[in-house]
Amino acid sequence: MIKLKKHPTAKVAENCLIGPNVIIGPEAVIKSGSRIKNSVILDKVVVNDCAFIDNSIIGWRSQIGKWGRIENLSILGEEVNVNPEISLINAIVLPNVPVKVNVRDSIIMY
């Protein structure tokens, strides 16, 4: 079982819990207290403090706010900005969309 595959240029804070089955792309930044499992974090993503990501794909240059929760097969496109304390459950977010409200079982297009 692969616990973590991290690109050499990615930065992961020491007190994060990462794995199993996580891939972290180039220049991604995973900040303090974050928990990521069964997910793909693409290039230049920033996951802020204490975020939780499970069974999801986070697109290039996206940002997850502090205490954000992304789970249950959620997929974020390129340059998606998720505000702090927002929860996305089984959500698809198209590129360049700011997420300011909690979303469940939906597609966000604008």
MDTraj code that builds the backbone (N, CA, C; nanometers):
import mdtraj as md
import numpy as np

residues = "MET ILE LYS LEU LYS LYS HIS PRO THR ALA LYS VAL ALA GLU ASN CYS LEU ILE GLY PRO ASN VAL ILE ILE GLY PRO GLU ALA VAL ILE LYS SER GLY SER ARG ILE LYS ASN SER VAL ILE LEU ASP LYS VAL VAL VAL ASN ASP CYS ALA PHE ILE ASP ASN SER ILE ILE GLY TRP ARG SER GLN ILE GLY LYS TRP GLY ARG ILE GLU ASN LEU SER ILE LEU GLY GLU GLU VAL ASN VAL ASN PRO GLU ILE SER LEU ILE ASN ALA ILE VAL LEU PRO ASN VAL PRO VAL LYS VAL ASN VAL ARG ASP SER ILE ILE MET TYR".split()
xyz = np.array([
    [0.0842, -0.1178, 0.0000],
    [0.0000, 0.0000, 0.0000],
    [0.0887, 0.1241, 0.0000],
    [0.0586, 0.2199, -0.0877],
    [0.1324, 0.3448, -0.0934],
    [0.0777, 0.4378, 0.0133],
    [0.1636, 0.4820, 0.1026],
    [0.1194, 0.5742, 0.2064],
    [0.1259, 0.7177, 0.1585],
    [0.2359, 0.7560, 0.0916],
    [0.2525, 0.8926, 0.0459],
    [0.3520, 0.8965, -0.0675],
    [0.3134, 0.9618, -0.1739],
    [0.4065, 0.9903, -0.2818],
    [0.4067, 1.1411, -0.2967],
    [0.5176, 1.2040, -0.2611],
    [0.5284, 1.3489, -0.2574],
    [0.6381, 1.3937, -0.3515],
    [0.6082, 1.4926, -0.4341],
    [0.7098, 1.5498, -0.5220],
    [0.8159, 1.6180, -0.4353],
    [0.9439, 1.6133, -0.4757],
    [1.0511, 1.6735, -0.3947],
    [1.0334, 1.8227, -0.3676],
    [0.9599, 1.8951, -0.4542],
    [0.9417, 2.0387, -0.4312],
    [0.8191, 2.0707, -0.3457],
    [0.7402, 1.9713, -0.3118],
    [0.6230, 1.9927, -0.2259],
    [0.6692, 2.0127, -0.0818],
    [0.5935, 2.0934, -0.0080],
    [0.6248, 2.1194, 0.1328],
    [0.5079, 2.0730, 0.2188],
    [0.5389, 1.9846, 0.3133],
    [0.4371, 1.9308, 0.4034],
    [0.4815, 1.9582, 0.5464],
    [0.3984, 2.0279, 0.6234],
    [0.4307, 2.0564, 0.7636],
    [0.4459, 1.9250, 0.8405],
    [0.5323, 1.9262, 0.9386],
    [0.5636, 1.8023, 1.0114],
    [0.4475, 1.7449, 1.0905],
    [0.3562, 1.8284, 1.1368],
    [0.2484, 1.7755, 1.2207],
    [0.1203, 1.7449, 1.1423],
    [0.1341, 1.7179, 1.0131],
    [0.0209, 1.6744, 0.9302],
    [0.0093, 1.5226, 0.9367],
    [-0.1091, 1.4729, 0.9098],
    [-0.1298, 1.3293, 0.8992],
    [-0.1682, 1.3012, 0.7553],
    [-0.0771, 1.2380, 0.6814],
    [-0.0940, 1.2157, 0.5384],
    [-0.0917, 1.0662, 0.5097],
    [-0.1912, 1.0185, 0.4354],
    [-0.1946, 0.8790, 0.3947],
    [-0.3051, 0.8045, 0.4646],
    [-0.3377, 0.6883, 0.4130],
    [-0.2739, 0.6185, 0.3014],
    [-0.3209, 0.6746, 0.1664],
    [-0.2500, 0.6324, 0.0630],
    [-0.2887, 0.6556, -0.0762],
    [-0.3028, 0.8034, -0.1117],
    [-0.1958, 0.8783, -0.0918],
    [-0.1955, 1.0209, -0.1227],
    [-0.0818, 1.0525, -0.2183],
    [-0.1130, 1.1354, -0.3192],
    [-0.0112, 1.1872, -0.4101],
    [-0.0141, 1.3384, -0.3991],
    [0.1042, 1.3986, -0.3781],
    [0.1158, 1.5435, -0.3653],
    [0.2079, 1.5935, -0.4753],
    [0.1566, 1.6837, -0.5592],
    [0.2281, 1.7317, -0.6764],
    [0.3315, 1.8386, -0.6473],
    [0.4037, 1.8808, -0.7524],
    [0.5100, 1.9798, -0.7408],
    [0.4621, 2.1119, -0.6806],
    [0.5446, 2.1661, -0.5934],
    [0.5256, 2.2970, -0.5312],
    [0.3963, 2.3102, -0.4509],
    [0.3324, 2.1990, -0.4174],
    [0.2152, 2.2039, -0.3297],
    [0.2626, 2.2347, -0.1877],
    [0.1757, 2.2983, -0.1106],
    [0.2070, 2.3328, 0.0282],
    [0.0939, 2.2799, 0.1157],
    [0.1288, 2.1938, 0.2092],
    [0.0318, 2.1390, 0.3038],
    [0.0697, 2.1945, 0.4407],
    [-0.0186, 2.2752, 0.4975],
    [0.0145, 2.3457, 0.6212],
    [-0.0247, 2.2660, 0.7461],
    [0.0148, 2.3193, 0.8574],
    [0.0072, 2.2569, 0.9889],
    [-0.1290, 2.1966, 1.0227],
    [-0.1266, 2.0751, 1.0748],
    [-0.2457, 2.0100, 1.1270],
    [-0.3407, 1.9517, 1.0244],
    [-0.3042, 1.9538, 0.8980],
    [-0.3934, 1.9022, 0.7942],
    [-0.3947, 1.7498, 0.7923],
    [-0.5070, 1.6934, 0.7471],
    [-0.5235, 1.5487, 0.7349],
    [-0.5669, 1.5202, 0.5920],
    [-0.4876, 1.4379, 0.5214],
    [-0.5209, 1.4026, 0.3833],
    [-0.5092, 1.2514, 0.3682],
    [-0.6102, 1.1903, 0.3084],
    [-0.6043, 1.0473, 0.2801],
    [-0.6784, 1.0170, 0.1505],
    [-0.6336, 0.9129, 0.0812],
    [-0.6976, 0.8638, -0.0408],
    [-0.7278, 0.9752, -0.1422],
    [-0.6307, 1.0637, -0.1648],
    [-0.6553, 1.1805, -0.2486],
    [-0.5345, 1.2158, -0.3339],
    [-0.5606, 1.3009, -0.4348],
    [-0.4558, 1.3543, -0.5207],
    [-0.4571, 1.5058, -0.5067],
    [-0.3407, 1.5612, -0.4749],
    [-0.3222, 1.7047, -0.4620],
    [-0.2300, 1.7453, -0.5767],
    [-0.2804, 1.8227, -0.6722],
    [-0.2025, 1.8551, -0.7915],
    [-0.1077, 1.9733, -0.7678],
    [-0.0406, 2.0167, -0.8731],
    [0.0649, 2.1179, -0.8660],
    [0.0178, 2.2496, -0.8035],
    [0.1046, 2.3054, -0.7187],
    [0.0897, 2.4396, -0.6616],
    [-0.0381, 2.4595, -0.5815],
    [-0.0925, 2.3529, -0.5267],
    [-0.2086, 2.3626, -0.4386],
    [-0.1609, 2.4074, -0.3006],
    [-0.2419, 2.4879, -0.2324],
    [-0.2153, 2.5248, -0.0937],
    [-0.3298, 2.4711, -0.0086],
    [-0.2952, 2.3862, 0.0862],
    [-0.3918, 2.3343, 0.1824],
    [-0.3583, 2.4007, 0.3151],
    [-0.4465, 2.4885, 0.3604],
    [-0.4184, 2.5655, 0.4814],
    [-0.4410, 2.4841, 0.6085],
    [-0.4055, 2.5441, 0.7209],
    [-0.4037, 2.4777, 0.8507],
    [-0.5322, 2.4008, 0.8811],
    [-0.5141, 2.2813, 0.9316],
    [-0.6211, 2.1979, 0.9865],
    [-0.7303, 2.1596, 0.8866],
    [-0.6977, 2.1580, 0.7581],
    [-0.7940, 2.1137, 0.6573],
    [-0.8002, 1.9609, 0.6553],
    [-0.9122, 1.9081, 0.6071],
    [-0.9326, 1.7645, 0.5961],
    [-0.9719, 1.7332, 0.4530],
    [-0.8979, 1.6413, 0.3889],
    [-0.9287, 1.6012, 0.2517],
    [-0.9290, 1.4492, 0.2457],
    [-1.0396, 1.3914, 0.1940],
    [-1.0508, 1.2461, 0.1842],
    [-1.1224, 1.2104, 0.0535],
    [-1.0673, 1.1114, -0.0185],
    [-1.1281, 1.0606, -0.1423],
    [-1.1606, 1.1729, -0.2418],
    [-1.0628, 1.2600, -0.2657],
    [-1.0885, 1.3747, -0.3514],
    [-0.9686, 1.4072, -0.4397],
    [-0.9933, 1.4917, -0.5410],
    [-0.8887, 1.5415, -0.6296],
    [-0.8924, 1.6937, -0.6226],
    [-0.7782, 1.7527, -0.5896],
    [-0.7691, 1.8981, -0.5780],
    [-0.6873, 1.9500, -0.6957],
    [-0.7490, 2.0334, -0.7789],
    [-0.6889, 2.0801, -0.9039],
    [-0.5758, 2.1799, -0.8874],
    [-0.5002, 2.1968, -0.9931],
    [-0.3826, 2.2835, -0.9978],
    [-0.4132, 2.4210, -0.9409],
    [-0.3206, 2.4736, -0.8614],
    [-0.3232, 2.6098, -0.8078],
    [-0.4501, 2.6419, -0.7276],
    [-0.5133, 2.5410, -0.6722],
    [-0.6299, 2.5648, -0.5868],
    [-0.5854, 2.5925, -0.4445],
    [-0.6749, 2.6514, -0.3660],
    [-0.6479, 2.6784, -0.2258],
    [-0.7635, 2.6289, -0.1406],
    [-0.7281, 2.5580, -0.0346],
    [-0.8270, 2.5114, 0.0626],
    [-0.8063, 2.5945, 0.1890],
    [-0.9110, 2.6626, 0.2340],
    [-0.9005, 2.7488, 0.3515],
    [-0.8834, 2.6705, 0.4808],
    [-0.8437, 2.7416, 0.5865],
    [-0.8286, 2.6806, 0.7195],
    [-0.9570, 2.6098, 0.7595],
    [-0.9423, 2.4926, 0.8160],
    [-1.0521, 2.4096, 0.8649],
    [-1.1494, 2.3685, 0.7539],
    [-1.1062, 2.3782, 0.6279],
    [-1.1887, 2.3319, 0.5171],
    [-1.2013, 2.1802, 0.5196],
    [-1.3109, 2.1304, 0.4667],
    [-1.3363, 1.9851, 0.4652],
    [-1.3827, 1.9463, 0.3251],
    [-1.3002, 1.8652, 0.2567],
    [-1.3293, 1.8213, 0.1205],
    [-1.3327, 1.6689, 0.1233],
    [-1.4461, 1.6089, 0.0869],
    [-1.4536, 1.4634, 0.0988],
    [-1.5573, 1.4004, 0.0068],
    [-1.5576, 1.2676, 0.0061],
    [-1.6563, 1.1853, -0.0620],
    [-1.6598, 1.2095, -0.2132],
    [-1.5455, 1.1867, -0.2772],
    [-1.5312, 1.1969, -0.4220],
    [-1.5526, 1.3383, -0.4760],
    [-1.5084, 1.4382, -0.4034],
    [-1.5142, 1.5752, -0.4525],
    [-1.3993, 1.5987, -0.5490],
    [-1.4252, 1.6796, -0.6514],
    [-1.3244, 1.7116, -0.7521],
    [-1.3239, 1.8624, -0.7714],
    [-1.2061, 1.9233, -0.7534],
    [-1.1920, 2.0668, -0.7734],
    [-1.1107, 2.0913, -0.8989],
    [-1.1567, 2.1814, -0.9839],
    [-1.0845, 2.2185, -1.1041],
    [-0.9661, 2.3086, -1.0712],
    [-0.9076, 2.3659, -1.1737],
    [-0.7908, 2.4520, -1.1588],
    [-0.8297, 2.5859, -1.0950],
    [-0.7433, 2.6338, -1.0044],
    [-0.7571, 2.7646, -0.9391],
    [-0.8906, 2.7831, -0.8682],
    [-0.9324, 2.6824, -0.7952],
    [-1.0524, 2.6932, -0.7115],
    [-1.0088, 2.7416, -0.5739],
    [-1.0787, 2.8412, -0.5209],
    [-1.0467, 2.8950, -0.3893],
    [-1.1611, 2.8629, -0.2941],
    [-1.1334, 2.7745, -0.1982],
    [-1.2345, 2.7347, -0.0994],
    [-1.2113, 2.8170, 0.0269],
    [-1.3120, 2.8942, 0.0673],
    [-1.3006, 2.9784, 0.1866],
    [-1.2786, 2.8943, 0.3122],
    [-1.2274, 2.9563, 0.4187],
    [-1.2086, 2.8848, 0.5454],
    [-1.3401, 2.8263, 0.5983],
    [-1.3296, 2.7101, 0.6617],
    [-1.4394, 2.6419, 0.7297],
    [-1.5531, 2.5987, 0.6369],
    [-1.5244, 2.5834, 0.5085],
    [-1.6247, 2.5387, 0.4122],
    [-1.6135, 2.3878, 0.3929],
    [-1.7276, 2.3225, 0.3780],
    [-1.7333, 2.1781, 0.3591],
    [-1.7862, 2.1467, 0.2191],
    [-1.7124, 2.0624, 0.1458],
    [-1.7565, 2.0133, 0.0153],
    [-1.7669, 1.8623, 0.0246],
    [-1.8869, 1.8094, 0.0069],
    [-1.9095, 1.6662, 0.0158],
    [-1.9717, 1.6201, -0.1152],
    [-1.9018, 1.5313, -0.1866],
    [-1.9485, 1.4814, -0.3157],
    [-1.9820, 1.5981, -0.4093],
    [-1.8863, 1.6915, -0.4208],
    [-1.9071, 1.8109, -0.5017],
    [-1.8059, 1.8164, -0.6156],
    [-1.8477, 1.8739, -0.7259],
    [-1.7584, 1.9017, -0.8380],
    [-1.7565, 2.0531, -0.8547],
    [-1.6359, 2.1109, -0.8590],
    [-1.6226, 2.2554, -0.8735],
    [-1.5431, 2.2826, -1.0002],
    [-1.6013, 2.3574, -1.0931],
    [-1.5347, 2.3903, -1.2177],
    [-1.4209, 2.4901, -1.1931],
    [-1.3279, 2.5035, -1.2876],
    [-1.2109, 2.5903, -1.2681],
    [-1.2474, 2.7360, -1.2386],
    [-1.1584, 2.8015, -1.1625],
    [-1.1666, 2.9450, -1.1336],
    [-1.2922, 2.9867, -1.0593],
    [-1.3442, 2.9001, -0.9765],
    [-1.4667, 2.9310, -0.9023],
    [-1.4333, 2.9480, -0.7538],
    [-1.4743, 3.0597, -0.6937],
    [-1.4589, 3.0738, -0.5491],
    [-1.5739, 3.0008, -0.4784],
    [-1.5422, 2.9267, -0.3743],
    [-1.6447, 2.8524, -0.3000],
    [-1.6618, 2.9190, -0.1643],
    [-1.7806, 2.9775, -0.1428],
    [-1.8058, 3.0562, -0.0220],
    [-1.9133, 2.9957, 0.0678],
    [-1.9760, 2.8864, 0.0212],
    [-2.0813, 2.8210, 0.0998],
    [-2.0573, 2.6704, 0.1012],
    [-2.1116, 2.6035, 0.2007],
    [-2.1028, 2.4575, 0.2069],
    [-2.1813, 2.3966, 0.0921],
    [-2.1270, 2.2864, 0.0356],
    [-2.1915, 2.2233, -0.0797],
    [-2.1926, 2.0729, -0.0602],
    [-2.3070, 2.0127, -0.0921],
    [-2.3200, 1.8665, -0.0849],
    [-2.3939, 1.8181, -0.2095],
    [-2.3370, 1.7156, -0.2730],
    [-2.4000, 1.6499, -0.3879],
    [-2.4383, 1.7479, -0.4993],
    [-2.3459, 1.8351, -0.5383],
    [-2.3750, 1.9354, -0.6405],
    [-2.2553, 1.9629, -0.7296],
    [-2.2828, 2.0304, -0.8411],
    [-2.1781, 2.0810, -0.9293],
    [-2.1821, 2.2332, -0.9198],
    [-2.0657, 2.2929, -0.8943],
    [-2.0587, 2.4396, -0.8843],
    [-1.9933, 2.4900, -1.0128],
    [-2.0663, 2.5760, -1.0843],
    [-2.0168, 2.6239, -1.2130],
    [-1.9779, 2.7712, -1.2106],
    [-2.0197, 2.8482, -1.1122],
    [-1.9888, 2.9906, -1.1062],
    [-1.9896, 3.0406, -0.9646],
])
top = md.Topology()
chain = top.add_chain()
for i, resn in enumerate(residues, 1):
    res = top.add_residue(resn, chain, resSeq=i)
    for name in ("N", "CA", "C"):
        top.add_atom(name, md.element.get_by_symbol(name[0]), res)
traj = md.Trajectory(xyz[None], top)
